[in-house]
């Protein structure tokens, strides 16, 4: 039986994210040629189910949660859902602006935990028109104030303005800039695409925000389907190798 081998690094979300579009494009090409396809990996536990779920989501327009439930219901497996989501945003961004940084896809909740009721708390940073605009934080009870912002992958600096005074949170990651100012820092999506080693599973980094999963808009669904087909027909002529 002819076979096509694609090398994935095991338990590596970043590698899966990068190669999923190629795999889905390959599946689409082969299906259009009326091949009967058997998708598998070493264990059948994570990489091959992820490829099929991505195909259903991108090409068949199946909502991700339904595709995921369908495949995981067929047999015991644990596909890397976060990698599929991230690759989805990559494809949408590719259509929107030709780049992979894309639109803001992370929902980031900034928290000030040292406030008092009735106090004015605002958020400002290099993502608010380069420190010019101020975002009002909502009082959530007690000393907690929150502001939710959508950001793309990257490193950002920010501070809180409390009662007119610029302050940083000592309980959150911070860095000192070249002028001696201490700012809080957040790395959005820095390791969200990399599944941690078992020894790191108990470590929680408050400066890292995982990729956001939500229902796609009609325009995003169209962009996703268009990008998946572009990827499929950008693949060089397929050569089937006899199984050794």
Secondary structure, DSSP 8 states (H G I E B T S, - for coil): -EE------TT-HHHHHHHHHHHHHHHHHHHHTT-------SSSSSHHHHHHHHHHHHTS---HHHHHHHHHHHSS----HHHHHHHHHHHHHHHHHSSSS-S--EEEEEEE-S--TT--EEEEETTTTTTTS-EE-EEEETTEEEEEEEE-SEEEEEEEEETTEEE--TTS-EEE-TTS-EEEEEEETTTTTS---GGGTT---TTEE--------HHHHHHHHHHHHHHHHTS-----EE--
